[in-house]
Amino acid sequence: QVQLVESGGGLVQAGESLRLSCVASRITVSTNAMGWYRQAPGKQRELVATISSGGTTNYAGSVKGRFTISRDNANNTVYLQMNLLKPEDTAVYYCNAYRGSYPSFNYWGQGTQVTVSS
């Protein structure tokens, strides 16, 4: 079955950087919309960044200019480079694969914890 496996989370101090990775199995990241979402304790899951099959990227306003989503087609992996991290970026980060047209799907990874201390 489809698997999205995230890694790269951890505990960092404010102002530092992390790079999250999402390795996909049984789907191709270059031909589907891929994204990163996050969920903080007591809050709803929210969009962080997406990249379309055509390479168009989209970011939440709170991370624009600090985070960069990219993909490595050869390794079927999507990345989220996070710079200038803030305590409010603390959350579980989830990788997502989405296709709206038939056959549609919406897959999620298991999540990776990012904690930013002040």
C-alpha positions as CSV (number, residue, x, y, z in Angstrom):
1,Q,0.0,0.0,0.0
2,V,1.0,3.7,-0.2
3,Q,3.4,4.8,2.5
4,L,4.6,8.2,3.3
5,V,7.4,8.1,5.9
6,E,8.5,11.4,7.5
7,S,11.8,12.0,9.3
8,G,14.0,14.9,10.4
9,G,12.0,16.3,13.3
10,G,13.5,17.1,16.6
11,L,14.1,19.7,19.3
12,V,15.9,22.9,18.3
13,Q,16.2,26.4,19.7
14,A,14.5,29.4,18.2
15,G,16.3,30.7,15.1
16,E,17.7,27.3,14.2
17,S,16.9,25.2,11.2
18,L,15.5,21.7,10.4
19,R,14.9,19.8,7.2
20,L,12.0,17.3,7.1
21,S,12.0,14.5,4.6
22,C,9.0,12.5,3.3
23,V,9.9,9.3,1.4
24,A,6.9,8.0,-0.7
25,S,6.3,4.4,-1.7
26,R,3.8,3.3,-4.4
27,I,3.0,6.8,-5.5
28,T,5.2,9.2,-7.5
29,V,5.8,12.6,-5.9
30,S,6.5,14.3,-9.2
31,T,3.1,13.5,-10.7
32,N,0.9,14.3,-7.7
33,A,0.3,17.2,-5.3
34,M,2.4,16.8,-2.2
35,G,2.2,18.8,1.0
36,W,3.2,19.4,4.5
37,Y,0.7,20.1,7.3
38,R,1.1,20.5,11.0
39,Q,-0.9,20.1,14.1
40,A,-0.1,21.7,17.4
41,P,-1.6,20.5,20.7
42,G,-5.2,21.6,21.0
43,K,-5.3,23.0,17.5
44,Q,-6.6,21.8,14.1
45,R,-4.3,20.5,11.5
46,E,-3.2,23.3,9.2
47,L,-1.5,23.6,5.8
48,V,2.1,24.6,5.8
49,A,3.2,24.2,2.2
50,T,2.3,22.4,-1.0
51,I,3.9,21.6,-4.3
52,S,1.9,20.7,-7.3
53,S,2.8,18.2,-10.0
54,G,3.9,21.1,-12.1
55,G,6.2,22.4,-9.4
56,T,4.0,25.3,-8.2
57,T,4.5,26.0,-4.5
58,N,2.2,27.5,-2.0
59,Y,2.8,28.5,1.6
60,A,0.9,29.5,4.7
61,G,1.5,33.1,5.5
62,S,3.1,32.3,8.8
63,V,5.9,30.4,7.2
64,K,6.4,32.2,3.9
65,G,10.0,33.3,3.5
66,R,11.2,30.9,6.2
67,F,10.2,27.5,4.9
68,T,10.8,25.9,1.5
69,I,9.1,22.8,0.1
70,S,11.0,20.9,-2.6
71,R,11.1,17.4,-4.1
72,D,13.7,15.0,-5.3
73,N,12.2,13.0,-8.1
74,A,15.0,10.5,-8.3
75,N,14.6,9.5,-4.7
76,N,10.8,10.0,-4.7
77,T,11.1,12.3,-1.7
78,V,9.6,15.6,-0.6
79,Y,11.5,18.0,1.7
80,L,10.5,20.9,4.0
81,Q,13.4,23.1,4.8
82,M,12.6,25.2,7.9
83,N,14.7,28.2,8.8
84,L,14.4,30.8,11.5
85,L,12.2,28.5,13.5
86,K,10.0,30.0,16.1
87,P,8.4,28.4,19.2
88,E,5.0,28.7,17.5
89,D,6.2,26.3,14.8
90,T,6.1,23.6,17.4
91,A,3.8,20.8,16.1
92,V,3.6,17.4,14.6
93,Y,4.3,17.7,10.9
94,Y,2.6,15.4,8.5
95,C,3.4,14.7,4.9
96,N,0.4,14.5,2.5
97,A,-0.2,13.2,-1.0
98,Y,-3.3,14.2,-2.8
99,R,-5.1,13.7,-6.1
100,G,-8.4,15.2,-6.8
101,S,-9.1,13.6,-10.1
102,Y,-10.1,10.0,-10.6
103,P,-8.7,7.9,-9.1
104,S,-8.6,10.3,-6.3
105,F,-6.7,9.8,-3.1
106,N,-5.6,11.6,0.1
107,Y,-2.8,9.9,2.0
108,W,-1.0,10.9,5.2
109,G,2.2,10.0,6.9
110,Q,2.6,9.1,10.5
111,G,4.0,12.5,11.5
112,T,7.2,13.8,12.9
113,Q,7.5,16.0,16.0
114,V,9.1,19.4,15.8
115,T,9.7,21.3,19.0
116,V,11.2,24.8,19.1
117,S,12.3,26.1,22.4
118,S,12.6,29.8,23.1
